Every structure is written in structure tokens, then in C-alpha cells.
Amino acid sequence: MKNSLPHQHITNLSQGAATKRYSVIYLHDEEYHQIGCDTYLQAQTILEGLSADAAQKPVGIFDAKTELFEWEPERQQLYNQASIGEQGKRAEEIINIAQVLRLHDNTN
């Protein structure tokens, strides 16, 4: 199965995500971006809004407190169909991306 998270450039929006619990991760022009959110409900609302914009591809929500990642529904289906090994690889990759984005924002 083809990896749903190809190697893209990682960039960051200056949204104060490092100080916020949740990060909405999405792709725009083949670069990862994030939007920091204080609440899960706010993150869900933003993720749904990104789904309506053809230029932006939602990936999911990262919870910095638990260090867990929740895929957006379409990517969740692909994730569920992957082997256990591929699931682990994808999860590790996207969590690393989210942490790098947050670290980058925290140091700027």
C-alpha cells in the first residue's frame, strides 16, 4: 500500500501552537502546516473547515499532552487498511512531523 504521507517539506504557521494542546496538521502546496488550538472541539472545527478547501489537505489532530494523533476520516480509512507495521510507521512519521512543527514554533 502506498504511504499516504509522502515526504514533503515541513513548514509552520505562527499560531502559537507550541503553547496550545492541540495541533491541526494539514498539507498546503505539499508542505506540512499546523494550526494550534486550545480545545479539541476547536481543532475538530478547524479540521472540518480545511476539508472544504481544495487547496488544503487535512491530515489530522495531534494532542501534545497525550502525544497521540487522530487522522482525518479519509486518512483514517487508509490507516485502518494498512498492515500493523505500516500503521506503526505512519503513526511515528506523523507524530514526529507534529512535534517538529511545534518545536519550530516554540523556538521562533
ZIMOBEL-V402808 format. One record per pair of residues at least 12 apart in sequence whose C-alpha atoms are under 10 Angstrom apart, sorted by sequence separation. I is the first residue (numbers start at 1). GAP is how many residues later the second one is. D is the distance in whole Angstrom. If there is no record, write none. Layout:
i=I gap=GAP d=D
i=I gap=GAP d=D
//
This chain:
i=22 gap=12 d=9
i=23 gap=12 d=5
i=24 gap=12 d=6
i=35 gap=12 d=9
i=46 gap=12 d=9
i=47 gap=12 d=8
i=48 gap=12 d=10
i=59 gap=12 d=6
i=60 gap=12 d=5
i=79 gap=12 d=9
i=12 gap=13 d=10
i=22 gap=13 d=8
i=23 gap=13 d=5
i=24 gap=13 d=7
i=47 gap=13 d=7
i=58 gap=13 d=9
i=59 gap=13 d=6
i=60 gap=13 d=8
i=22 gap=14 d=6
i=23 gap=14 d=6
i=47 gap=14 d=8
i=58 gap=14 d=7
i=59 gap=14 d=9
i=60 gap=14 d=10
i=20 gap=15 d=9
i=21 gap=15 d=7
i=22 gap=15 d=5
i=23 gap=15 d=9
i=46 gap=15 d=10
i=57 gap=15 d=10
i=58 gap=15 d=10
i=59 gap=15 d=9
i=60 gap=15 d=8
i=11 gap=16 d=10
i=20 gap=16 d=6
i=21 gap=16 d=6
i=22 gap=16 d=6
i=23 gap=16 d=10
i=24 gap=16 d=10
i=44 gap=16 d=9
i=58 gap=16 d=9
i=59 gap=16 d=7
i=60 gap=16 d=9
i=10 gap=17 d=9
i=11 gap=17 d=10
i=17 gap=17 d=7
i=18 gap=17 d=10
i=19 gap=17 d=8
i=20 gap=17 d=6
i=21 gap=17 d=6
i=22 gap=17 d=7
i=23 gap=17 d=9
i=43 gap=17 d=9
i=44 gap=17 d=8
i=58 gap=17 d=9
i=59 gap=17 d=9
i=9 gap=18 d=9
i=16 gap=18 d=10
i=17 gap=18 d=6
i=18 gap=18 d=7
i=19 gap=18 d=9
i=20 gap=18 d=5
i=21 gap=18 d=7
i=22 gap=18 d=7
i=24 gap=18 d=10
i=25 gap=18 d=10
i=43 gap=18 d=7
i=8 gap=19 d=9
i=11 gap=19 d=10
i=12 gap=19 d=9
i=13 gap=19 d=10
i=14 gap=19 d=10
i=15 gap=19 d=8
i=16 gap=19 d=8
i=17 gap=19 d=4
i=18 gap=19 d=10
i=19 gap=19 d=9
i=20 gap=19 d=8
i=21 gap=19 d=8
i=22 gap=19 d=10
i=24 gap=19 d=6
i=43 gap=19 d=9
i=9 gap=20 d=9
i=10 gap=20 d=9
i=11 gap=20 d=6
i=12 gap=20 d=7
i=13 gap=20 d=6
i=14 gap=20 d=9
i=15 gap=20 d=6
i=16 gap=20 d=6
i=17 gap=20 d=7
i=22 gap=20 d=9
i=23 gap=20 d=7
i=24 gap=20 d=8
i=43 gap=20 d=10
i=71 gap=20 d=9
i=8 gap=21 d=9
i=9 gap=21 d=7
i=10 gap=21 d=5
i=11 gap=21 d=6
i=12 gap=21 d=5
i=13 gap=21 d=6
i=14 gap=21 d=8
i=15 gap=21 d=6
i=16 gap=21 d=9
i=17 gap=21 d=9
i=22 gap=21 d=7
i=24 gap=21 d=10
i=26 gap=21 d=8
i=40 gap=21 d=8
i=51 gap=21 d=9
i=70 gap=21 d=9
i=5 gap=22 d=10
i=8 gap=22 d=6
i=9 gap=22 d=5
i=10 gap=22 d=5
i=11 gap=22 d=5
i=12 gap=22 d=6
i=13 gap=22 d=7
i=14 gap=22 d=9
i=15 gap=22 d=9
i=21 gap=22 d=10
i=22 gap=22 d=10
i=24 gap=22 d=7
i=25 gap=22 d=8
i=40 gap=22 d=10
i=69 gap=22 d=7
i=7 gap=23 d=9
i=8 gap=23 d=5
i=9 gap=23 d=6
i=10 gap=23 d=7
i=11 gap=23 d=8
i=12 gap=23 d=8
i=13 gap=23 d=9
i=24 gap=23 d=6
i=27 gap=23 d=10
i=33 gap=23 d=10
i=40 gap=23 d=8
i=68 gap=23 d=9
i=69 gap=23 d=9
i=71 gap=23 d=9
i=6 gap=24 d=9
i=7 gap=24 d=9
i=8 gap=24 d=7
i=9 gap=24 d=9
i=10 gap=24 d=10
i=23 gap=24 d=10
i=26 gap=24 d=8
i=32 gap=24 d=10
i=34 gap=24 d=10
i=37 gap=24 d=10
i=39 gap=24 d=10
i=48 gap=24 d=9
i=68 gap=24 d=10
i=70 gap=24 d=10
i=7 gap=25 d=10
i=25 gap=25 d=10
i=26 gap=25 d=10
i=30 gap=25 d=10
i=31 gap=25 d=10
i=32 gap=25 d=9
i=33 gap=25 d=10
i=34 gap=25 d=10
i=36 gap=25 d=10
i=47 gap=25 d=8
i=69 gap=25 d=8
i=70 gap=25 d=10
i=24 gap=26 d=10
i=28 gap=26 d=10
i=29 gap=26 d=8
i=30 gap=26 d=9
i=32 gap=26 d=10
i=33 gap=26 d=10
i=34 gap=26 d=10
i=35 gap=26 d=10
i=36 gap=26 d=10
i=37 gap=26 d=10
i=68 gap=26 d=10
i=69 gap=26 d=7
i=5 gap=27 d=10
i=28 gap=27 d=6
i=29 gap=27 d=8
i=30 gap=27 d=9
i=32 gap=27 d=9
i=34 gap=27 d=9
i=68 gap=27 d=7
i=27 gap=28 d=9
i=28 gap=28 d=5
i=29 gap=28 d=9
i=34 gap=28 d=10
i=44 gap=28 d=9
i=67 gap=28 d=7
i=27 gap=29 d=6
i=28 gap=29 d=7
i=67 gap=29 d=10
i=69 gap=29 d=9
i=26 gap=30 d=7
i=27 gap=30 d=5
i=28 gap=30 d=9
i=26 gap=31 d=5
i=27 gap=31 d=6
i=64 gap=31 d=9
i=67 gap=31 d=9
i=25 gap=32 d=9
i=26 gap=32 d=4
i=27 gap=32 d=7
i=62 gap=32 d=9
i=63 gap=32 d=9
i=67 gap=32 d=9
i=25 gap=33 d=6
i=26 gap=33 d=5
i=61 gap=33 d=10
i=62 gap=33 d=7
i=24 gap=34 d=8
i=25 gap=34 d=5
i=26 gap=34 d=7
i=60 gap=34 d=9
i=61 gap=34 d=10
i=64 gap=34 d=9
i=24 gap=35 d=8
i=25 gap=35 d=5
i=26 gap=35 d=9
i=59 gap=35 d=9
i=62 gap=35 d=10
i=63 gap=35 d=9
i=64 gap=35 d=8
i=24 gap=36 d=6
i=25 gap=36 d=6
i=62 gap=36 d=7
i=23 gap=37 d=8
i=24 gap=37 d=5
i=25 gap=37 d=7
i=61 gap=37 d=9
i=62 gap=37 d=9
i=23 gap=38 d=6
i=24 gap=38 d=6
i=60 gap=38 d=10
i=64 gap=38 d=9
i=22 gap=39 d=7
i=23 gap=39 d=5
i=24 gap=39 d=9
i=22 gap=40 d=6
i=23 gap=40 d=7
i=21 gap=41 d=8
i=22 gap=41 d=5
i=23 gap=41 d=8
i=21 gap=42 d=6
i=22 gap=42 d=6
i=20 gap=43 d=9
i=21 gap=43 d=5
i=22 gap=43 d=8
i=20 gap=44 d=8
i=21 gap=44 d=6
i=22 gap=44 d=10
i=25 gap=44 d=10
i=19 gap=45 d=9
i=20 gap=45 d=10
i=21 gap=45 d=9
i=22 gap=45 d=10
i=24 gap=45 d=10
i=25 gap=45 d=10
i=18 gap=46 d=9
i=21 gap=46 d=10
i=22 gap=46 d=10
i=23 gap=46 d=9
i=24 gap=46 d=10
i=25 gap=46 d=9
i=26 gap=46 d=10
i=17 gap=47 d=10
i=22 gap=47 d=10
i=24 gap=47 d=10
i=25 gap=47 d=10
i=24 gap=48 d=10
i=5 gap=54 d=9
i=4 gap=55 d=10
i=32 gap=62 d=10
i=34 gap=63 d=10
i=33 gap=64 d=9
i=34 gap=64 d=8
i=32 gap=65 d=8
i=33 gap=65 d=9
i=32 gap=66 d=9
i=35 gap=66 d=10
i=36 gap=66 d=9
i=34 gap=67 d=7
i=35 gap=67 d=10
i=33 gap=68 d=7
i=34 gap=68 d=8
i=25 gap=69 d=9
i=32 gap=69 d=8
i=36 gap=69 d=10
i=5 gap=70 d=9
i=4 gap=71 d=7
i=34 gap=71 d=10
i=25 gap=72 d=9
i=25 gap=73 d=7
i=4 gap=74 d=8
i=24 gap=74 d=9
i=3 gap=75 d=9
i=4 gap=75 d=8
i=23 gap=75 d=7
i=2 gap=76 d=9
i=3 gap=76 d=9
i=22 gap=76 d=10
i=23 gap=76 d=9
i=25 gap=76 d=9
i=1 gap=77 d=9
i=23 gap=78 d=9
i=3 gap=79 d=9
i=23 gap=79 d=8
i=1 gap=80 d=9
i=2 gap=80 d=9
i=22 gap=80 d=10
i=1 gap=81 d=7
i=18 gap=81 d=9
i=1 gap=82 d=9
i=20 gap=82 d=9
i=3 gap=83 d=8
i=18 gap=83 d=8
i=19 gap=83 d=8
i=2 gap=84 d=10
i=3 gap=84 d=10
i=17 gap=84 d=8
i=18 gap=84 d=5
i=1 gap=85 d=9
i=5 gap=85 d=7
i=17 gap=85 d=6
i=18 gap=85 d=7
i=3 gap=86 d=9
i=4 gap=86 d=8
i=5 gap=86 d=10
i=7 gap=86 d=10
i=11 gap=86 d=10
i=12 gap=86 d=10
i=16 gap=86 d=9
i=17 gap=86 d=9
i=18 gap=86 d=8
i=19 gap=86 d=9
i=3 gap=87 d=8
i=6 gap=87 d=10
i=10 gap=87 d=7
i=15 gap=87 d=10
i=17 gap=87 d=10
i=18 gap=87 d=6
i=19 gap=87 d=8
i=5 gap=88 d=8
i=9 gap=88 d=10
i=10 gap=88 d=9
i=12 gap=88 d=9
i=13 gap=88 d=9
i=14 gap=88 d=10
i=17 gap=88 d=7
i=18 gap=88 d=5
i=5 gap=89 d=8
i=11 gap=89 d=9
i=12 gap=89 d=6
i=13 gap=89 d=10
i=16 gap=89 d=7
i=17 gap=89 d=8
i=18 gap=89 d=9
i=10 gap=90 d=8
i=11 gap=90 d=7
i=12 gap=90 d=8
i=14 gap=90 d=10
i=15 gap=90 d=8
i=16 gap=90 d=8
i=10 gap=91 d=7
i=12 gap=91 d=10
i=13 gap=91 d=10
i=14 gap=91 d=7
i=12 gap=92 d=7
i=13 gap=92 d=8
i=14 gap=92 d=9
i=16 gap=92 d=10
i=11 gap=93 d=9
i=12 gap=93 d=7
i=10 gap=94 d=10
i=11 gap=94 d=10
i=14 gap=94 d=8
//
